[in-house]
Amino acid sequence: MNPETLDLARLQFALTAGGHFLFVALTLGLATVVACLQTAATLTEKPLYPRMVRFWGQLYVINYAVGIVTGLVMEFQFGLSWSGLTHRAGDVFGSSLAMETVIAFFVESTFLGLWIFGWHRFKKWVHLALIWGVTLTAYASAYWILVANGFLNNPVGHREENGRLVTESTVEVFTNPSALLSFGHVLGGALLTAGFFMAGVSAYHLFKRSAEGEFFGKSLRIGVFLSLPALFVTAAFGGLQFVGMQPMKEAVFSANTAEIAKLQAEMVERFGPGDYVPSEALTRTAGILMLLAFALMMYLCLAGVVLAAFRKVVFRFRLWHVVLMAAVPLPYLAMISGWVFREAGRQPWVVYGLLKTEDAVSPVSPDSMRLSLIVFTSLFALLAALNFWLIVRHARLGPVDTDLGRDEREADDPADALTPARY
């Protein structure tokens, strides 16, 4: 394998997988928030809640629509760049990806389409069931992705036939501790991302002294009060993953030179000559950044819960508003650092202990891989820029001119754009 091809393929995977993951986090979190808001709207029939569903739901739909395109790119790059992985472990690894594709691109999208276009057409309980269908299938989609990733990190429930890995125990694959713990970790992180996002957007409008003070005061409190428990859930599942971490990754993270040398010697004896030590700088830096981001978010969440208990502080403490706006990227920093730590730390393995990265990459020329990298990276950059522009634009507008849920059978006056929904 040409070393340049390998390096380009790894860079391409890092950019596409990391980029897609950032979309997924906000999508999962906002879907849950919107479903809970619509539940409150349905049970209480207070006019504020339907307006919140429409505003935050609009931002969710934008992020979902752009993010699902990045998911398609991810699927393409697996087939183009990592044919060795699909050949060796596709029977186990590919089945999980296939399930995720069916759920995300068919079931979840169908529920979402019915929810988007079902306002004023379905009865309120049916419409509520649709958004919960969207949320639960989003969870299922994330679960299947993490089953696939869990197998790469901790291959269980398989046997080898003619040089290929095939499923021996479906239950073991589906209940892989690496998958289940990371699933809880990701869901907690998604809710944390949504909480910081809601608080930051709401703080922007309160800082500007928006006319929608009650709307964004309520939203800010929801975001702040959601963030603290979500942070502890994320930390709990993350801490449990340290218990079953690959020994070499743990040794590198703790900078234990003696243990690194010992494990290197053991792996050479077991698997043959080679360098079995992952990038120490990348693994350790990513792990430290993840923990630093967690510590900073913990202090912000603890202080935020106290401050949000006072109504005057919520509406008038402008310095806090600035801090909340500046803190929106923190969950993203923590997640991308955690992802790099998880993936880079298991190198040089794609399937830990069974398939090396150099044996998984497709046998293509560096020029072909470079072209693929340029195309995919350019597409991701455009999608990320588009998503950022659309979300910022709609977030700055506030709950005005939101198309989601507008009753087209009534007056088209923009001033009536956010009248309370009638099911």
C-alpha positions in Angstrom: 0.0 0.0 0.0 1.3 3.4 -1.0 1.8 5.4 2.3 0.5 8.6 0.6 -2.7 6.9 -0.3 -3.2 5.7 3.2 -2.6 9.1 4.7 -5.0 10.8 2.3 -7.7 8.1 3.0 -7.3 8.6 6.7 -7.5 12.4 6.4 -10.6 12.0 4.2 -12.3 9.8 6.7 -11.4 12.1 9.6 -12.9 15.1 7.8 -16.1 13.4 6.6 -16.9 11.4 9.7 -16.1 14.3 12.0 -18.0 16.8 9.9 -21.1 14.5 9.8 -20.9 13.9 13.5 -21.3 17.6 14.2 -24.6 17.7 12.3 -25.9 14.5 14.1 -25.3 15.9 17.6 -27.5 18.9 17.2 -30.1 16.9 15.2 -30.5 14.3 18.0 -30.7 16.9 20.7 -33.1 19.3 19.0 -35.4 16.5 18.0 -35.8 15.5 21.6 -36.3 19.1 22.7 -38.9 19.7 20.0 -40.8 16.5 20.9 -40.9 17.5 24.6 -42.1 21.0 23.7 -44.8 19.6 21.5 -45.9 17.3 24.3 -46.2 20.3 26.5 -48.1 22.2 23.8 -50.5 19.3 23.4 -51.2 18.7 27.1 -51.4 22.3 28.2 -52.6 24.1 25.1 -50.7 27.2 26.2 -50.0 29.4 23.1 -46.3 29.9 23.9 -45.4 26.2 23.4 -46.7 25.8 19.8 -44.7 28.9 18.9 -41.6 27.4 20.5 -42.2 24.1 18.6 -42.3 26.0 15.3 -39.2 28.1 15.9 -36.9 25.4 17.3 -38.4 22.9 14.9 -37.5 25.1 12.0 -33.8 25.1 13.1 -34.0 21.3 13.6 -35.3 20.7 10.1 -32.6 22.9 8.6 -29.8 21.0 10.4 -31.4 17.6 9.6 -31.8 18.4 5.9 -28.2 19.5 5.4 -26.8 16.8 7.7 -28.4 13.9 5.9 -26.6 14.9 2.7 -23.3 14.6 4.6 -24.4 11.1 5.7 -24.7 10.2 2.0 -21.1 11.3 1.4 -20.0 9.2 4.4 -21.6 6.1 2.8 -19.9 6.8 -0.5 -16.4 7.2 1.0 -16.7 3.9 2.8 -17.1 2.1 -0.5 -14.6 4.1 -2.4 -11.8 4.3 0.1 -12.1 1.3 2.4 -12.8 -1.7 0.2 -10.4 -3.8 2.4 -12.7 -3.2 5.4 -15.9 -4.2 3.5 -14.2 -7.3 2.1 -12.8 -8.5 5.4 -15.6 -7.4 7.9 -18.5 -6.3 5.7 -20.7 -9.2 6.7 -20.7 -7.9 10.3 -19.9 -4.2 9.9 -22.0 -3.7 6.8 -25.3 -5.1 8.2 -25.3 -2.4 10.9 -24.7 0.4 8.3 -27.5 -1.1 6.2 -29.9 -1.0 9.1 -29.0 2.6 9.8 -29.5 3.6 6.2 -33.0 2.0 6.1 -34.0 3.8 9.3 -32.5 7.2 8.6 -33.3 7.5 5.0 -36.7 5.8 4.9 -38.4 5.5 8.3 -37.1 8.6 10.0 -37.5 10.7 6.9 -41.0 9.5 6.4 -42.0 10.4 9.9 -40.4 13.8 9.5 -42.1 14.5 6.2 -45.5 13.7 7.7 -44.7 15.9 10.7 -43.6 18.9 8.6 -46.6 18.8 6.3 -49.1 17.5 8.8 -49.7 20.7 10.7 -53.4 21.5 10.7 -54.1 18.3 8.8 -53.7 15.6 11.5 -55.3 15.6 14.9 -53.0 16.9 17.7 -52.3 13.4 19.2 -51.4 12.0 15.8 -49.1 14.9 15.0 -47.5 14.5 18.4 -46.9 10.8 17.8 -45.1 11.7 14.5 -42.5 13.9 16.1 -41.9 11.2 18.7 -41.5 8.8 15.9 -38.9 11.1 14.4 -37.0 11.2 17.7 -37.1 7.5 18.4 -36.0 6.5 14.9 -33.2 9.1 15.2 -32.1 7.3 18.3 -32.3 4.0 16.5 -30.2 5.4 13.6 -27.5 6.5 16.0 -27.6 3.1 17.8 -26.9 1.2 14.6 -24.0 3.5 13.7 -22.5 2.9 17.1 -23.0 -0.8 16.8 -20.8 -0.7 13.7 -18.3 1.6 15.4 -18.4 -0.6 18.5 -17.4 -3.6 16.5 -14.4 -1.8 15.1 -13.3 -0.9 18.7 -14.2 -4.1 20.4 -14.9 -6.9 17.9 -17.3 -9.5 19.4 -19.8 -12.0 18.2 -18.0 -13.0 15.1 -16.0 -15.9 13.6 -13.7 -16.2 10.7 -14.5 -18.1 7.5 -12.2 -18.2 4.5 -10.4 -15.0 5.6 -13.7 -13.1 6.2 -15.4 -12.1 9.5 -19.0 -13.3 9.7 -21.6 -12.9 12.5 -21.7 -15.7 14.9 -23.8 -14.1 17.7 -26.2 -11.3 16.7 -27.0 -10.7 20.3 -23.3 -10.1 21.2 -22.9 -7.7 18.3 -26.0 -5.7 19.2 -25.2 -5.6 23.0 -21.5 -4.9 22.5 -20.5 -2.8 25.6 -18.5 -0.5 23.4 -21.6 0.3 21.4 -24.0 0.6 24.4 -21.8 2.9 26.4 -21.0 5.1 23.5 -24.7 5.2 22.6 -25.5 6.7 26.1 -22.5 9.0 25.8 -23.6 10.3 22.4 -27.2 10.8 23.4 -26.1 12.8 26.5 -23.7 14.8 24.4 -26.5 15.5 21.9 -28.8 16.9 24.6 -25.9 18.9 25.9 -25.3 20.4 22.5 -29.0 21.3 22.1 -29.1 22.8 25.6 -26.1 25.1 24.9 -27.5 25.9 21.4 -30.9 26.9 22.8 -29.3 29.0 25.6 -26.9 30.7 23.2 -29.6 31.7 20.7 -31.9 32.8 23.4 -29.2 34.8 25.0 -28.6 36.6 21.7 -32.2 37.8 21.6 -32.3 38.8 25.3 -29.0 40.7 24.9 -30.6 42.6 22.0 -33.7 43.3 24.2 -35.9 41.5 21.7 -39.6 42.0 21.8 -39.9 38.3 22.3 -38.6 38.4 25.8 -40.9 35.8 27.3 -40.3 33.5 24.5 -36.6 33.5 24.7 -36.5 33.8 28.5 -38.4 30.5 28.7 -36.1 29.0 26.0 -33.0 30.1 27.8 -34.1 28.4 31.0 -35.0 25.2 29.2 -31.5 25.2 27.6 -29.7 25.9 30.8 -31.7 23.4 32.9 -31.3 20.7 30.2 -27.6 21.2 30.0 -26.6 20.2 33.5 -28.2 16.7 33.7 -27.1 16.1 30.1 -23.5 16.9 31.0 -23.5 14.5 33.9 -25.1 11.7 31.8 -22.4 12.3 29.1 -19.6 12.3 31.7 -21.0 9.1 33.4 -21.0 7.1 30.1 -17.7 8.6 29.1 -16.1 7.6 32.4 -17.4 4.0 32.1 -15.7 3.7 28.7 -12.4 4.4 30.3 -12.8 1.1 32.1 -12.8 -1.0 29.0 -10.4 1.1 26.9 -7.7 -0.5 24.8 -4.6 -0.9 26.9 -2.3 0.9 24.4 -4.7 3.9 24.2 -4.8 4.1 28.0 -1.0 3.9 28.2 -0.5 6.6 25.6 -3.1 8.9 27.2 -1.5 8.5 30.6 2.0 9.0 29.1 3.2 5.7 30.7 6.4 5.1 28.7 7.2 1.7 30.3 3.7 0.4 29.7 3.8 1.6 26.0 7.1 -0.3 25.5 5.7 -3.4 27.1 2.5 -3.4 25.0 4.5 -2.7 21.9 6.7 -5.8 22.5 3.6 -8.0 23.2 1.9 -6.9 20.0 5.0 -7.5 17.9 5.2 -11.0 19.4 1.5 -11.6 18.7 1.0 -9.9 15.4 4.4 -9.6 13.9 6.7 -6.6 13.2 5.2 -3.2 13.1 4.5 0.0 15.0 1.5 -0.5 17.3 1.7 2.8 19.1 -0.9 5.4 18.0 0.0 9.0 17.5 0.9 10.1 21.1 0.5 13.8 20.4 -2.9 13.4 18.6 -4.4 10.9 21.2 -3.2 12.7 24.3 -4.0 16.2 23.0 -7.6 15.2 21.9 -8.2 13.5 25.3 -7.0 16.6 27.2 -9.1 18.9 25.1 -12.1 16.8 25.7 -11.6 16.9 29.5 -10.9 20.6 29.6 -14.0 21.3 27.6 -16.0 19.2 30.0 -14.6 21.0 33.0 -15.4 24.4 31.5 -18.9 23.3 30.6 -19.4 21.9 34.1 -18.6 25.3 35.7 -20.9 27.1 33.2 -23.8 24.7 33.8 -23.5 24.9 37.6 -23.4 28.7 37.5 -26.1 28.8 34.9 -28.6 26.8 36.9 -28.2 29.2 39.8 -28.5 32.3 37.6 -31.5 31.0 35.7 -33.5 30.7 38.9 -33.7 34.5 39.1 -36.0 36.1 36.5 -34.3 39.5 36.5 -30.9 37.8 35.9 -32.4 35.9 32.9 -33.6 39.1 31.2 -31.0 41.7 32.3 -27.6 40.1 33.0 -26.0 40.9 29.7 -22.5 39.7 30.6 -24.0 36.2 31.2 -25.8 36.5 27.8 -22.4 37.1 26.1 -20.9 34.1 27.9 -23.8 31.8 26.8 -23.4 33.0 23.2 -19.6 32.3 23.3 -20.2 28.9 24.9 -22.2 27.4 22.0 -19.1 25.8 20.4 -17.9 24.1 23.6 -20.0 20.9 23.2 -18.8 20.7 19.6 -15.2 21.0 20.7 -15.7 18.3 23.4 -17.4 15.9 20.9 -14.9 16.3 18.1 -12.0 15.9 20.6 -13.6 12.8 22.0 -14.1 11.3 18.6 -10.5 11.9 17.6 -9.4 10.4 20.9 -11.6 7.3 20.4 -10.7 6.7 16.7 -7.0 7.8 16.6 -6.2 6.0 19.9 -6.9 2.6 18.4 -4.5 2.9 15.5 -3.0 1.1 13.7 -6.1 -1.0 13.8 -9.4 -0.5 11.9 -10.9 -3.6 13.5 -9.0 -3.8 16.7 -6.6 -6.8 16.7 -8.0 -8.1 13.5 -7.5 -5.7 10.6 -4.9 -3.0 10.2 -5.7 0.4 8.7 -3.1 -0.2 5.9 -4.8 -3.4 4.9 -8.3 -1.8 4.9 -7.7 1.0 2.4 -8.7 0.6 -1.2 -5.9 -0.2 -3.7 -6.0 3.2 -5.6 -3.4 5.6 -6.6 -2.5 8.7 -4.6 -3.9 10.9 -7.3 -7.3 9.2 -7.3 -7.4 9.5 -3.5 -6.3 13.1 -3.6 -9.1 13.9 -6.1 -11.6 12.1 -3.9 -10.4 14.1 -0.9 -10.7 17.4 -2.7 -14.2 16.6 -4.0 -15.6 15.4 -0.6 -13.9 18.1 1.4 -15.2 20.8 -0.9 -18.7 19.4 -0.7 -18.5 19.2 3.1 -17.2 22.8 3.4 -20.1 24.0 1.2 -22.7 22.1 3.2 -21.2 23.3 6.5 -21.2 26.9 5.3 -24.8 26.6 4.0 -26.0 25.1 7.2 -24.3 27.7 9.3 -25.7 30.5 7.2 -29.3 29.2 7.3 -29.2 28.5 11.0 -27.7 31.9 11.9 -30.2 33.6 9.6 -33.3 31.9 11.0 -32.0 32.1 14.6 -31.4 35.9 14.2 -34.9 36.4 12.8 -36.5 34.9 15.8 -40.0 33.5 15.9 -41.2 35.5 12.9 -41.6 34.4 9.3 -41.2 30.7 10.3 -42.7 28.6 7.6 -43.0 25.5 9.6 -46.5 25.0 10.8 -48.0 28.0 9.0 -51.7 27.4 8.1 -51.8 28.2 4.4 -55.6 28.0 4.4 -55.8 31.3 6.3 -54.5 34.8 5.8 -51.0 35.2 4.3 -50.2 38.2 6.4 -46.6 37.7 7.7 -47.7 39.3 11.0 -49.8 36.2 11.6 -47.0 33.8 10.9 -46.7 32.6 14.4 -50.3 32.5 15.6 -50.9 29.5 17.9 -51.3 26.3 16.1 -54.7 24.7 15.9 -54.8 21.0 15.3 
